């Protein structure tokens, strides 16, 4: 590893160093504020460094990783989400716990795992990123140590460990068949021999890899852990699971589906029929399409009967990942751009929604039941307004970010001729309206019952929440600049 | 020297993986579930080594080291969680962990 490589990987180095610094600081003196300060400074510094890196240094790091525009974009997204979660967590934890310092070490490691996934072009980095992210999330989910948190963590660990085993075994099989673990080199070999049918071993390997990835993305039929983990985990951690974990894995899938700089050469630049990357084959395309459709319907239909806001958001996230898979199937620059834009809108709205849940959660219990939100508009108008904006954005109502994100997904899907998927996506947006609006409805109802004491909101939390709300509205009203940015960064190249 | 074919190594790995998966699905004791996951991860590691042997490359063995290390990390966290659950409920039965439904 040369000095140049270190400069390329500087955002990751900063976050890793911050994790070590936080750990040492805990050993010297336990202070919630100091540890949180170290973690947030590290994340902010890495985020600033991403912007510097954009002009300073990009390139390949051996065969293992690449820092290109897409990687920088996803890293920026991961860091920003972690920063938001970190600030929300500070208020949340200081209301509830004496000792919360290790939380920030795990938070930094989760960010590191997501960043490794974002730069991965090799099975080894894919594997390491996935494990670093997953193992720190197991710890975070159980952090509150309540009955539900520990139970959720155990479920997440058993299913996540099984999923990891599937991914690694699949990697082994693909490597056995192809003799390479680099995404685009695997691809290049196909190109050399023509994108013919996969051998049986590689085919099984691809399916096993997608089983494991499906677990991480929580798409049907691998979604069974989602609702329990969302409910049992502390609210800020749930936000992390919903955004960083899924976003980073999706970015990796995009890279795998995209294959290589050479993929365009072999499969044509606007790859209508899923260029496939690591796993180019018609069956893989159809399996992914079936998973997308099943996720949209299952997520939306199961969300209809939820009375717990965290579980409702869990099922809603399943359907959103279904929408995002449409972009993966479009593949190529168009698919990556649509997915990138949708990820930004999904991140902003989801973080805003969980931010409200976090802000309303006091020392005794979280505000997760729909009852807790009844009449919120009359008691905490600002929080209710933010939740409304987040729900409308997730539902995809015009003038919010979610609408523009869906618009890009639909355009990309239509451009690639995936009409059936586009129609199903539109139909599912209609179903989604019902349960999102039910939350909004509950908040604006007049409340007759006795009122519970609501926790105070710190300045930092307030600023972050206001920023998220403003972002959701601003992207919805004036999407041009962000669209340009995403096109330039996710569209491929340097 | 090359009396064992890579394919037969792959078959052993597949059998191991199936055993582990069966354990995760059928076992009710949390410790055995964790052990079954470990078996699955080791099966994956064996597949990696077999693949490396087939292509006469060290990559498979490097991956084996990675899998070994991370599997240990995963099980360490898993045991901590199992310990928490045992302290609270005095049982290791996975079916007891079902307070959340729907």
Interface residues (C-beta under 8 A of the other chain):
Chain A: X123 X124 X127 X128 X131 X134 X135 X138 X139 X142 X145 X147 X148 X150 X151 X152 X153 X154 X155 X157 X158 X161 X162 X164 X165 X166 X168 X169 X171 X172 X173 X175 X176 X179 X181 X201 X227 X228 X231 X232 X305 X306 X308 X311
Chain B: X6 X10 X13 X17 X20 X21 X24 X30 X33 X34 X37 X40 X41 X43 X44 X45 X47 X48 X50 X51 X52 X54 X55 X57 X59 X60 X62 X63 X66 X67 X70 X73 X74 X77 X78 X81 X82 X84 X85 X88 X94 X97 X98 X99 X100 X102
